[in-house]
Amino acid sequence: MESGRLRLERIADTEGSERVANEVIRRSRREGPKADTIRCECGNPVCHEPLEVSDDDYERARSDSMLFIVARGHEILEAEDVVETNAGYEIVRKHEDMRAVVERSDPRKRGDHVQG
């Protein structure tokens, strides 16, 4: 495999790990406000920036394995495209060649999601 592809896979794996962490966080808060603090799902493995995200935006991003929520400016354009910009965060879509990688890390695709 070429080094560029490996880098894109590592970015996708990092973002997938953050998505799983956010699902665990939200599962632990079954009731509460319509906005939640989640961790940035960017490809930087040391970033855990807190983001205030509405429940509707969070669920919309979770409805598609290819979407992630990142802090504004944390997008990695070689790996994803910004599809929506909100106050303090963006929703990004991974490039199609990473679909298999991001779908493997999607807890809702694997059936790990518990409705709150």
N, CA, C and O of each residue as an XYZ file, in Angstrom:
464
protein
N       0.837     -1.175      0.000
C       0.000      0.000      0.000
C       0.885      1.242      0.000
O       1.949      1.251      0.620
N       0.456      2.266     -0.679
C       1.241      3.496     -0.717
C       1.087      4.277      0.574
O       0.073      4.157      1.263
N       2.100      5.084      0.906
C       2.086      5.812      2.169
C       0.941      6.810      2.243
O       0.413      7.038      3.332
N       0.533      7.417      1.127
C      -0.598      8.345      1.123
C      -1.889      7.658      1.536
O      -2.681      8.214      2.297
N      -2.093      6.471      1.043
C      -3.291      5.691      1.394
C      -3.263      5.309      2.879
O      -4.288      5.383      3.558
N      -2.107      4.908      3.377
C      -1.992      4.568      4.802
C      -2.328      5.769      5.677
O      -3.010      5.627      6.693
N      -1.855      6.951      5.290
C      -2.166      8.169      6.051
C      -3.676      8.409      6.074
O      -4.237      8.713      7.126
N      -4.331      8.276      4.930
C      -5.778      8.479      4.871
C      -6.512      7.453      5.730
O      -7.513      7.780      6.369
N      -6.023      6.222      5.749
C      -6.643      5.194      6.595
C      -6.439      5.506      8.077
O      -7.352      5.299      8.877
N      -5.264      5.998      8.453
C      -5.034      6.374      9.861
C      -5.949      7.527     10.263
O      -6.492      7.530     11.368
N      -6.123      8.500      9.383
C      -7.040      9.613      9.661
C      -8.453      9.067      9.862
O      -9.127      9.435     10.824
N      -8.904      8.198      8.966
C     -10.248      7.618      9.070
C     -10.393      6.792     10.349
O     -11.439      6.844     10.996
N      -9.369      6.038     10.719
C      -9.413      5.258     11.961
C      -9.520      6.169     13.184
O     -10.281      5.885     14.109
N      -8.761      7.256     13.185
C      -8.806      8.203     14.303
C     -10.193      8.813     14.411
O     -10.755      8.893     15.503
N     -10.745      9.241     13.292
C     -12.079      9.835     13.314
C     -13.117      8.809     13.760
O     -14.037      9.141     14.507
N     -12.974      7.580     13.311
C     -13.897      6.523     13.730
C     -13.827      6.255     15.218
O     -14.853      6.007     15.851
N     -12.633      6.302     15.790
C     -12.469      6.102     17.245
C     -13.172      7.201     18.023
O     -13.801      6.933     19.047
N     -13.071      8.437     17.546
C     -13.745      9.546     18.222
C     -15.258      9.415     18.102
O     -15.984      9.746     19.039
N     -15.739      8.935     16.958
C     -17.181      8.726     16.798
C     -17.666      7.695     17.818
O     -18.708      7.885     18.446
N     -16.917      6.613     17.984
C     -17.287      5.586     18.968
C     -17.303      6.194     20.368
O     -18.229      5.939     21.138
N     -16.292      6.996     20.708
C     -16.244      7.648     22.029
C     -17.468      8.534     22.228
O     -18.053      8.542     23.310
N     -17.859      9.275     21.207
C     -19.034     10.147     21.328
C     -20.313      9.344     21.499
O     -21.213      9.768     22.224
N     -20.409      8.205     20.854
C     -21.592      7.360     21.041
C     -21.664      6.869     22.490
O     -22.748      6.823     23.072
N     -20.537      6.507     23.068
C     -20.500      6.071     24.469
C     -20.900      7.227     25.387
O     -21.681      7.039     26.320
N     -20.370      8.408     25.127
C     -20.704      9.594     25.924
C     -22.201      9.861     25.864
O     -22.840     10.069     26.896
N     -22.757      9.856     24.665
C     -24.191     10.148     24.521
C     -25.050      9.048     25.130
O     -26.104      9.336     25.696
N     -24.625      7.807     25.026
C     -25.375      6.698     25.617
C     -25.474      6.870     27.129
O     -26.482      6.514     27.739
N     -24.415      7.420     27.727
C     -24.407      7.606     29.178
C     -25.300      8.768     29.616
O     -25.615      8.891     30.799
N     -25.707      9.615     28.680
C     -26.586     10.767     28.968
C     -27.914     10.587     28.256
O     -28.257     11.366     27.367
N     -28.642      9.593     28.632
C     -29.882      9.261     27.927
C     -30.913     10.369     27.955
O     -31.696     10.507     27.015
N     -30.930     11.155     29.006
C     -31.890     12.251     29.096
C     -31.134     13.527     29.362
O     -30.051     13.514     29.947
N     -31.704     14.615     28.935
C     -31.033     15.881     29.185
C     -31.351     16.893     28.105
O     -32.356     16.782     27.403
N     -30.483     17.878     27.984
C     -30.744     18.967     27.040
C     -30.661     18.498     25.593
O     -30.139     17.422     25.302
N     -31.178     19.314     24.704
C     -31.163     19.000     23.283
C     -29.809     19.279     22.638
O     -29.592     18.921     21.481
N     -28.914     19.902     23.359
C     -27.549     20.097     22.864
C     -26.618     19.325     23.788
O     -26.873     19.213     24.988
N     -25.570     18.810     23.240
C     -24.655     17.988     24.007
C     -23.227     18.390     23.700
O     -22.929     18.888     22.615
N     -22.364     18.174     24.647
C     -20.948     18.377     24.409
C     -20.360     17.043     23.984
O     -20.474     16.039     24.688
N     -19.734     17.055     22.824
C     -19.067     15.870     22.319
C     -17.602     16.220     22.071
O     -17.203     17.376     22.215
N     -16.805     15.223     21.700
C     -15.406     15.451     21.361
C     -15.280     15.640     19.856
O     -15.998     15.010     19.079
N     -14.368     16.507     19.455
C     -14.069     16.703     18.043
C     -13.698     15.354     17.429
O     -12.934     14.586     18.014
N     -14.234     15.079     16.270
C     -13.982     13.816     15.590
C     -12.968     13.961     14.455
O     -13.000     13.202     13.487
N     -12.068     14.941     14.580
C     -11.090     15.173     13.517
C     -10.031     14.073     13.495
O      -9.976     13.227     14.388
N      -9.205     14.100     12.471
C      -8.186     13.082     12.280
C      -6.919     13.278     13.075
O      -5.974     12.505     12.917
N      -6.866     14.297     13.933
C      -5.698     14.538     14.772
C      -5.852     13.695     16.040
O      -6.763     13.947     16.829
N      -4.987     12.701     16.254
C      -5.168     11.778     17.379
C      -5.019     12.416     18.763
O      -5.405     11.794     19.753
N      -4.479     13.616     18.869
C      -4.352     14.256     20.181
C      -5.420     15.326     20.416
O      -5.432     15.956     21.474
N      -6.305     15.539     19.463
C      -7.375     16.532     19.618
C      -8.589     15.885     20.277
O      -9.088     14.858     19.816
N      -9.046     16.489     21.342
C     -10.294     16.070     21.993
C     -11.107     17.319     22.321
O     -11.784     17.385     23.346
N     -11.025     18.308     21.428
C     -11.692     19.584     21.670
C     -13.188     19.360     21.890
O     -13.832     18.662     21.107
N     -13.743     19.948     22.950
C     -15.178     19.802     23.183
C     -15.982     20.663     22.202
O     -15.610     21.798     21.905
N     -17.074     20.107     21.713
C     -17.957     20.803     20.789
C     -19.380     20.742     21.313
O     -19.849     19.684     21.733
N     -20.052     21.850     21.289
C     -21.466     21.901     21.657
C     -22.271     21.695     20.379
O     -22.280     22.558     19.500
N     -22.946     20.548     20.276
C     -23.629     20.157     19.044
C     -25.093     19.868     19.365
O     -25.397     19.179     20.339
N     -25.996     20.399     18.542
C     -27.416     20.131     18.768
C     -27.704     18.651     18.523
O     -27.007     17.981     17.761
N     -28.734     18.169     19.182
C     -29.135     16.773     19.020
C     -29.477     16.477     17.567
O     -29.122     15.418     17.049
N     -30.167     17.410     16.899
C     -30.539     17.202     15.496
C     -29.303     17.069     14.601
O     -29.245     16.178     13.753
N     -28.318     17.951     14.786
C     -27.095     17.872     13.977
C     -26.345     16.582     14.261
O     -25.844     15.935     13.342
N     -26.269     16.209     15.523
C     -25.562     14.977     15.877
C     -26.219     13.771     15.203
O     -25.535     12.945     14.599
N     -27.534     13.673     15.309
C     -28.237     12.532     14.728
C     -28.154     12.532     13.210
O     -28.070     11.470     12.592
N     -28.177     13.721     12.602
C     -28.042     13.800     11.150
C     -26.671     13.267     10.719
O     -26.568     12.531      9.737
N     -25.622     13.641     11.456
C     -24.277     13.150     11.141
C     -24.174     11.645     11.363
O     -23.478     10.958     10.616
N     -24.855     11.129     12.376
C     -24.785      9.691     12.653
C     -25.608      8.867     11.670
O     -25.449      7.648     11.608
N     -26.480      9.509     10.904
C     -27.311      8.763      9.958
C     -26.525      8.275      8.740
O     -27.029      7.475      7.951
N     -25.279      8.762      8.587
C     -24.439      8.400      7.442
C     -23.032      8.116      7.951
O     -22.388      8.996      8.521
N     -22.555      6.903      7.750
C     -21.221      6.508      8.231
C     -20.110      7.409      7.730
O     -19.059      7.496      8.364
N     -20.315      8.073      6.621
C     -19.274      8.892      5.997
C     -19.159     10.281      6.616
O     -18.247     11.028      6.263
N     -20.065     10.653      7.537
C     -20.070     11.990      8.123
C     -19.443     12.011      9.512
O     -19.630     11.095     10.313
N     -18.694     13.083      9.777
C     -18.052     13.299     11.070
C     -18.212     14.761     11.462
O     -18.358     15.631     10.604
N     -18.182     15.024     12.772
C     -18.312     16.380     13.301
C     -16.947     16.816     13.822
O     -16.371     16.180     14.705
N     -16.441     17.911     13.261
C     -15.114     18.392     13.636
C     -15.181     19.872     13.988
O     -16.067     20.595     13.531
N     -14.234     20.307     14.806
C     -14.135     21.731     15.126
C     -13.832     22.500     13.844
O     -13.174     21.981     12.942
N     -14.313     23.737     13.766
C     -14.027     24.557     12.587
C     -12.522     24.674     12.408
O     -11.794     24.973     13.354
N     -12.071     24.438     11.196
C     -10.654     24.494     10.899
C      -9.923     23.183     11.092
O      -8.737     23.094     10.775
N     -10.594     22.161     11.602
C      -9.951     20.864     11.830
C     -10.156     19.893     10.668
O      -9.700     18.751     10.731
N     -10.825     20.329      9.628
C     -11.020     19.451      8.472
C      -9.668     19.174      7.807
O      -8.753     19.996      7.859
N      -9.566     18.009      7.188
C      -8.360     17.603      6.465
C      -8.801     17.374      5.018
O      -9.317     16.311      4.675
N      -8.591     18.385      4.182
C      -9.167     18.378      2.844
C      -8.649     17.261      1.947
O      -9.313     16.908      0.972
N      -7.498     16.702      2.243
C      -7.024     15.567      1.449
C      -7.819     14.302      1.769
O      -7.745     13.317      1.035
N      -8.585     14.332      2.872
C      -9.310     13.151      3.329
C     -10.828     13.325      3.342
O     -11.561     12.338      3.401
N     -11.306     14.574      3.288
C     -12.736     14.820      3.463
C     -13.123     16.186      2.907
O     -12.271     17.032      2.638
N     -14.418     16.375      2.744
C     -14.966     17.646      2.275
C     -15.931     18.185      3.327
O     -16.665     17.419      3.952
N     -15.929     19.492      3.520
C     -16.875     20.129      4.423
C     -18.228     20.170      3.715
O     -18.338     20.672      2.596
N     -19.257     19.638      4.378
C     -20.595     19.645      3.787
C     -21.550     20.569      4.522
O     -22.617     20.905      4.008
N     -21.161     20.987      5.744
C     -22.012     21.894      6.516
C     -21.150     22.631      7.537
O     -20.284     22.040      8.182
N     -21.401     23.927      7.669
C     -20.679     24.732      8.648
C     -21.678     25.296      9.647
O     -22.691     25.881      9.263
N     -21.387     25.116     10.923
C     -22.240     25.592     12.010
C     -21.394     26.436     12.948
O     -20.186     26.565     12.748
N     -22.003     26.999     13.947
C     -21.265     27.799     14.932
C     -20.332     26.887     15.716
O     -20.788     26.108     16.553
N     -19.039     26.976     15.457
C     -18.067     26.220     16.230
C     -17.698     24.851     15.696
O     -16.736     24.251     16.174
N     -18.426     24.344     14.731
C     -18.095     23.023     14.199
C     -18.556     22.887     12.753
O     -19.370     23.660     12.249
N     -17.998     21.870     12.115
C     -18.360     21.545     10.739
C     -18.711     20.061     10.660
O     -18.246     19.253     11.463
N     -19.522     19.731      9.697
C     -19.786     18.338      9.386
C     -19.035     18.052      8.093
O     -19.207     18.746      7.091
N     -18.191     17.011      8.135
C     -17.372     16.663      6.974
C     -17.762     15.283      6.471
O     -18.232     14.433      7.228
N     -17.556     15.082      5.178
C     -17.817     13.789      4.550
C     -16.490     13.227      4.059
O     -15.765     13.866      3.297
N     -16.192     12.010      4.518
C     -14.982     11.329      4.077
C     -15.062     11.074      2.569
O     -16.149     10.928      2.010
N     -13.912     11.024      1.929
C     -13.880     10.685      0.507
C     -14.279      9.227      0.318
O     -14.011      8.381      1.172
N     -14.907      8.950     -0.787
C     -15.514      7.647     -1.057
C     -14.539      6.482     -0.921
O     -14.948      5.388     -0.532
N     -13.263      6.689     -1.230
C     -12.311      5.573     -1.175
C     -12.057      5.080      0.250
O     -11.403      4.055      0.439
N     -12.565      5.798      1.251
C     -12.409      5.382      2.650
C     -13.690      4.775      3.231
O     -13.765      4.516      4.432
N     -14.693      4.551      2.383
C     -15.988      4.040      2.868
C     -15.834      2.772      3.710
O     -16.388      2.700      4.807
N     -15.109      1.791      3.235
C     -14.975      0.526      3.973
C     -14.343      0.753      5.338
O     -14.738      0.116      6.315
N     -13.373      1.648      5.421
C     -12.693      1.925      6.690
C     -13.665      2.575      7.675
O     -13.740      2.155      8.829
N     -14.406      3.589      7.238
C     -15.286      4.286      8.183
C     -16.515      3.469      8.538
O     -17.030      3.588      9.650
N     -16.993      2.650      7.628
C     -18.144      1.801      7.965
C     -17.779      0.750      9.004
O     -18.618      0.385      9.828
N     -16.542      0.256      8.983
C     -16.097     -0.711     10.006
C     -16.129     -0.109     11.399
O     -16.353     -0.825     12.375
N     -15.910      1.200     11.508
C     -15.850      1.837     12.826
C     -17.184      2.431     13.264
O     -17.265      3.030     14.336
N     -18.223      2.279     12.464
C     -19.515      2.887     12.796
C     -20.295      1.966     13.731
O     -20.783      0.920     13.304
N     -20.416      2.351     15.019
C     -21.103      1.464     15.966
C     -22.571      1.238     15.612
O     -23.135      0.202     15.963
N     -23.187      2.178     14.933
C     -24.586      1.982     14.551
C     -24.717      0.982     13.411
O     -25.723      0.278     13.326
N     -23.740      0.908     12.551
C     -23.742     -0.103     11.480
C     -23.499     -1.497     12.065
O     -24.036     -2.492     11.578
N     -22.673     -1.546     13.126
C     -22.359     -2.832     13.763
C     -23.444     -3.270     14.735
O     -23.402     -4.384     15.256
N     -24.419     -2.394     14.981
C     -25.478     -2.730     15.903
C     -25.141     -2.448     17.354
O     -25.807     -2.959     18.254
N     -24.098     -1.627     17.600
C     -23.687     -1.303     18.965
C     -24.503     -0.163     19.576
O     -24.411      0.083     20.779
N     -25.302      0.536     18.762
C     -26.004      1.730     19.240
C     -27.211      1.328     20.086
O     -27.987      0.448     19.714
N     -27.346      1.983     21.209
C     -28.498      1.787     22.088
C     -29.279      3.088     22.109
O     -28.745      4.133     22.480
N     -30.531      3.026     21.713
C     -31.354      4.234     21.723
C     -31.557      4.717     23.141
O     -31.717      3.923     24.068
N     -31.550      6.039     23.300
C     -31.738      6.632     24.624
C     -33.092      7.119     24.856
O     -33.385      7.641     25.931
